Amino acid sequence: MKLIEGRLTRLGESTVNMKNEVVKYSLIQIGDKTLTNVMIDRKLNNFLQDGVETEKATQLWFLNGGKIVMGVQVGDDTRYYGTINPFFYFAMLFNVVFTCIVFTYQPLGALAWAVLIYAIGGRRWLDYRRVAAAGGMKV
């Protein structure tokens, strides 16, 4: 999970994907950093836009190497974070059960499978858990 803090000065052009409920910005300027091709949940986007309209510092939590905004806090106000697709929980449960089955029959195969699960989705799940545990309001 990556945290960037500073005054939000500019939001570039945005495109909205109604099917996935995602807004993609061509650029976001926050503090002394310029980020390109950043995605954010549509519901969370409202709180991001509030950061441009104020002089307060904005905190953005990122996922996937700084390309997906998963949490927004403007000033000392409430921290807002996005939700996870329910299918993601089902996939994680399936992977844990499948790993236990494979581990019973072939330990090295299970270890390889567990590493693959963590690399693909485990970090994302842990990042969402960390933001939620830090406090705030789910959007």
Contacts in CASP RR format, 6 or more apart in sequence:
PFRMAT RR
TARGET T0000
AUTHOR 0000-0000-0000
METHOD contacts of the structure
MODEL  1
MKLIEGRLTRLGESTVNMKNEVVKYSLIQIGDKTLTNVMIDRKLNNFLQD
GVETEKATQLWFLNGGKIVMGVQVGDDTRYYGTINPFFYFAMLFNVVFTC
IVFTYQPLGALAWAVLIYAIGGRRWLDYRRVAAAGGMKV
1 61 0 8 1.000
1 62 0 8 1.000
1 63 0 8 1.000
1 70 0 8 1.000
1 126 0 8 1.000
1 127 0 8 1.000
1 130 0 8 1.000
1 131 0 8 1.000
2 61 0 8 1.000
2 62 0 8 1.000
2 63 0 8 1.000
2 65 0 8 1.000
2 66 0 8 1.000
3 59 0 8 1.000
3 60 0 8 1.000
3 61 0 8 1.000
3 62 0 8 1.000
4 30 0 8 1.000
4 31 0 8 1.000
4 33 0 8 1.000
4 35 0 8 1.000
4 59 0 8 1.000
4 60 0 8 1.000
4 62 0 8 1.000
5 30 0 8 1.000
5 31 0 8 1.000
5 57 0 8 1.000
5 58 0 8 1.000
5 59 0 8 1.000
5 60 0 8 1.000
6 30 0 8 1.000
6 31 0 8 1.000
6 57 0 8 1.000
6 58 0 8 1.000
6 59 0 8 1.000
7 30 0 8 1.000
7 31 0 8 1.000
7 55 0 8 1.000
7 56 0 8 1.000
7 57 0 8 1.000
7 58 0 8 1.000
8 28 0 8 1.000
8 29 0 8 1.000
8 30 0 8 1.000
8 31 0 8 1.000
8 48 0 8 1.000
8 51 0 8 1.000
8 52 0 8 1.000
8 58 0 8 1.000
8 74 0 8 1.000
9 29 0 8 1.000
9 30 0 8 1.000
9 31 0 8 1.000
9 52 0 8 1.000
10 27 0 8 1.000
10 28 0 8 1.000
10 29 0 8 1.000
10 52 0 8 1.000
11 25 0 8 1.000
11 27 0 8 1.000
11 28 0 8 1.000
11 48 0 8 1.000
11 49 0 8 1.000
11 52 0 8 1.000
12 25 0 8 1.000
12 26 0 8 1.000
12 27 0 8 1.000
12 28 0 8 1.000
13 25 0 8 1.000
13 26 0 8 1.000
13 27 0 8 1.000
14 23 0 8 1.000
14 24 0 8 1.000
14 25 0 8 1.000
14 26 0 8 1.000
15 23 0 8 1.000
15 24 0 8 1.000
16 22 0 8 1.000
16 23 0 8 1.000
16 24 0 8 1.000
16 42 0 8 1.000
17 23 0 8 1.000
17 24 0 8 1.000
21 41 0 8 1.000
21 42 0 8 1.000
21 43 0 8 1.000
22 39 0 8 1.000
22 40 0 8 1.000
22 41 0 8 1.000
22 42 0 8 1.000
23 39 0 8 1.000
23 40 0 8 1.000
23 41 0 8 1.000
23 42 0 8 1.000
23 45 0 8 1.000
24 37 0 8 1.000
24 38 0 8 1.000
24 39 0 8 1.000
25 37 0 8 1.000
25 38 0 8 1.000
25 39 0 8 1.000
25 40 0 8 1.000
26 36 0 8 1.000
26 37 0 8 1.000
27 34 0 8 1.000
27 35 0 8 1.000
27 36 0 8 1.000
27 38 0 8 1.000
28 34 0 8 1.000
28 35 0 8 1.000
28 38 0 8 1.000
28 60 0 8 1.000
29 35 0 8 1.000
30 58 0 8 1.000
30 60 0 8 1.000
35 66 0 8 1.000
37 67 0 8 1.000
38 66 0 8 1.000
38 67 0 8 1.000
38 68 0 8 1.000
38 69 0 8 1.000
39 67 0 8 1.000
39 68 0 8 1.000
39 69 0 8 1.000
40 48 0 8 1.000
40 68 0 8 1.000
40 69 0 8 1.000
40 72 0 8 1.000
41 69 0 8 1.000
41 82 0 8 1.000
41 83 0 8 1.000
41 139 0 8 1.000
43 82 0 8 1.000
43 139 0 8 1.000
44 69 0 8 1.000
44 70 0 8 1.000
44 71 0 8 1.000
44 72 0 8 1.000
44 80 0 8 1.000
44 81 0 8 1.000
44 82 0 8 1.000
44 139 0 8 1.000
47 72 0 8 1.000
47 74 0 8 1.000
47 80 0 8 1.000
47 139 0 8 1.000
48 58 0 8 1.000
48 60 0 8 1.000
48 69 0 8 1.000
48 72 0 8 1.000
50 74 0 8 1.000
51 58 0 8 1.000
51 74 0 8 1.000
54 74 0 8 1.000
54 75 0 8 1.000
56 74 0 8 1.000
56 75 0 8 1.000
56 76 0 8 1.000
57 75 0 8 1.000
58 72 0 8 1.000
58 73 0 8 1.000
58 74 0 8 1.000
58 75 0 8 1.000
59 72 0 8 1.000
59 73 0 8 1.000
59 74 0 8 1.000
59 75 0 8 1.000
59 79 0 8 1.000
60 69 0 8 1.000
60 71 0 8 1.000
60 72 0 8 1.000
61 69 0 8 1.000
61 70 0 8 1.000
61 71 0 8 1.000
61 72 0 8 1.000
61 81 0 8 1.000
61 127 0 8 1.000
61 131 0 8 1.000
62 68 0 8 1.000
62 69 0 8 1.000
62 70 0 8 1.000
63 69 0 8 1.000
63 70 0 8 1.000
63 124 0 8 1.000
63 127 0 8 1.000
63 128 0 8 1.000
64 124 0 8 1.000
70 81 0 8 1.000
70 82 0 8 1.000
70 127 0 8 1.000
70 128 0 8 1.000
70 131 0 8 1.000
71 79 0 8 1.000
71 80 0 8 1.000
71 81 0 8 1.000
71 82 0 8 1.000
71 131 0 8 1.000
72 79 0 8 1.000
72 80 0 8 1.000
72 81 0 8 1.000
73 79 0 8 1.000
73 80 0 8 1.000
78 136 0 8 1.000
78 137 0 8 1.000
79 131 0 8 1.000
79 134 0 8 1.000
79 135 0 8 1.000
79 136 0 8 1.000
79 137 0 8 1.000
80 136 0 8 1.000
80 137 0 8 1.000
80 138 0 8 1.000
80 139 0 8 1.000
81 128 0 8 1.000
81 131 0 8 1.000
81 132 0 8 1.000
81 136 0 8 1.000
81 137 0 8 1.000
81 138 0 8 1.000
81 139 0 8 1.000
82 128 0 8 1.000
82 138 0 8 1.000
82 139 0 8 1.000
83 138 0 8 1.000
83 139 0 8 1.000
84 125 0 8 1.000
84 128 0 8 1.000
88 121 0 8 1.000
88 124 0 8 1.000
88 125 0 8 1.000
92 117 0 8 1.000
92 121 0 8 1.000
92 122 0 8 1.000
92 125 0 8 1.000
95 113 0 8 1.000
95 117 0 8 1.000
96 117 0 8 1.000
98 113 0 8 1.000
99 110 0 8 1.000
99 113 0 8 1.000
99 114 0 8 1.000
99 117 0 8 1.000
100 110 0 8 1.000
102 109 0 8 1.000
102 110 0 8 1.000
102 113 0 8 1.000
103 109 0 8 1.000
103 110 0 8 1.000
103 111 0 8 1.000
104 110 0 8 1.000
132 138 0 8 1.000
END
